[in-house]
Amino acid sequence: MQTLSASEARLNLFCIVDKTAETHQSTVILCRHNAAKLLPIEDWRTILGVLTATALASTATDLN
């Protein structure tokens, strides 16, 4: 995982997005009072799929 300041990220945003997508390594972007995490869209879709499947399984169990 790479950590960058917001200023560094702003200067190299396109390169950072490309590198993150290619390597599947997330990037944390820090500013004075907050932070954000950049990750490849494929990884995000996988996370959402797992969360959805888990929620559906939990709901199905509750209904039984």
C-alpha positions as CSV (number, residue, x, y, z in Angstrom):
1,M,0.0,0.0,0.0
2,Q,1.3,3.4,-1.0
3,T,0.6,6.5,1.1
4,L,0.7,10.0,-0.5
5,S,-0.1,13.5,0.5
6,A,-3.0,15.1,-1.4
7,S,-0.5,17.5,-3.0
8,E,1.6,14.5,-4.3
9,A,-1.5,12.8,-5.5
10,R,-2.8,15.8,-7.3
11,L,0.5,16.2,-9.3
12,N,0.5,12.6,-10.4
13,L,-3.1,11.5,-10.3
14,F,-3.3,9.8,-13.7
15,C,-0.1,7.8,-13.1
16,I,-1.3,6.8,-9.6
17,V,-4.7,5.6,-11.0
18,D,-2.9,3.6,-13.7
19,K,-0.4,2.1,-11.2
20,T,-3.1,1.2,-8.7
21,A,-5.2,-0.5,-11.4
22,E,-2.2,-2.4,-12.8
23,T,-0.7,-3.6,-9.5
24,H,-3.9,-4.0,-7.4
25,Q,-2.2,-2.2,-4.6
26,S,-4.3,0.4,-2.9
27,T,-3.2,4.0,-2.3
28,V,-4.0,6.1,0.7
29,I,-4.2,9.8,0.1
30,L,-3.8,12.0,3.1
31,C,-4.7,15.6,3.6
32,R,-4.8,17.8,6.8
33,H,-7.9,16.5,8.3
34,N,-9.0,13.5,6.3
35,A,-7.8,10.5,4.3
36,A,-9.1,8.5,1.4
37,K,-8.2,5.1,-0.1
38,L,-7.9,4.6,-3.9
39,L,-8.3,1.0,-5.1
40,P,-8.9,-0.7,-8.4
41,I,-12.5,-0.8,-9.5
42,E,-12.3,-4.6,-10.0
43,D,-11.3,-5.0,-6.4
44,W,-14.1,-2.7,-5.3
45,R,-16.6,-4.8,-7.3
46,T,-15.3,-7.9,-5.6
47,I,-15.7,-6.4,-2.2
48,L,-19.3,-5.3,-3.0
49,G,-20.1,-8.8,-4.3
50,V,-18.8,-10.4,-1.1
51,L,-20.7,-8.0,1.1
52,T,-23.9,-8.6,-0.9
53,A,-23.5,-12.4,-0.8
54,T,-22.9,-12.2,3.0
55,A,-26.0,-10.0,3.5
56,L,-28.2,-12.3,1.4
57,A,-27.0,-15.3,3.3
58,S,-27.6,-13.6,6.6
59,T,-31.1,-12.6,5.4
60,A,-31.9,-16.1,4.2
61,T,-30.8,-17.5,7.6
62,D,-33.0,-15.0,9.4
63,L,-36.0,-16.1,7.3
64,N,-35.6,-19.7,8.2
